[in-house]
């Protein structure tokens, strides 16, 4: 019996090869019957499909979602004895929306239409830079009892994964020839960690310190970040506003737009998480004005981003307009943190 089984296994490769030869012989006979005119038609259709593949694919995939009311639709976990964090829920929802719903395009290889996009990947990367910075603040301050307790493991995982480079596909040949963790995989793992933390928070198994000094530290980090973006805009205007065509102005514009859009949603959620602090310190009006400035930033949506001279009489400078709102939002954040310091 064993010899019969052994002979049968040895015959498998030859049988597979016989099937392959039969298939190729069949296809060869069919191809031989195709006339020259048919080949021309096939070639024409293939060329048309190749030409249309990128523009149609880009149009279908390009999605810059700046819905200002998105945060209001984000649900928080229920069923426990403690209050969940709306800001954590918003961060996780943004990751889910951009990676699962719209698709992460910054690391798309050349054979995908998303490889040709520039505004959407810059917008997404701007959002995730904001998520990464806030996650670090939550890990170091908010998720601990006055810094004396141990770091929350889920917040630590999220804070470690969200800064992952967004352009890493399943292969990163600059570091290794072997497959590696893609940006999407790392971001979705961070999302799961944030959701786990929020669920544990509801059950009373995690810490979310709702103190004024934690709100101050988070707002201060955001102010520093948008201050750096304002400086980058200023430098770009000085360097490239006299260029005949500035191909990089839209990249910077949409990166900052994504950054401030994510901050808007997070700041709105923080207003709910720290509502008692805002009310007790009489910050409601100042906080509302600050949010309005971020809404102005997130709502900027020119048909074409221009970086003309600041005294140009015909075309606006959209980077300058963005920079103005950035500085105003930063000033308002500083006003709030100054009050929290007293």
Buried (B, 14 or more C-beta within 10 A) or exposed (E): EEEEEEEEEEEEEEEEEEEEEEEEEEEEEEEEEEEEEEEEEEEEEEEEEEEEEBEEBBEEBBBBBBEBEBBEEBEBBEEBEBEBBBBBBBBBBBBBBBBEEBBBBBBBEEEBBBBBBBBBBBBBBBBBBBBBBBBBBBBBBBBBEEEEEEEBBBBBBBBBBBBBEBEBBEBBEEEEEEEBEBBBBBBBBBBBBBBBBBBBBBBEEBBBBBBBEBBBBBBBBBBEBBBEBBEBBBEBBEEBBEEEEBEBBBBBBBBBBBBBBBBBBBBBBBBBBBBEBBEEBEBEEBBEBBBBBBBBBBBBEEEEBBBBEEEEEEEBBBBBBBBBBBBBBBEBBBBBBEBBEE
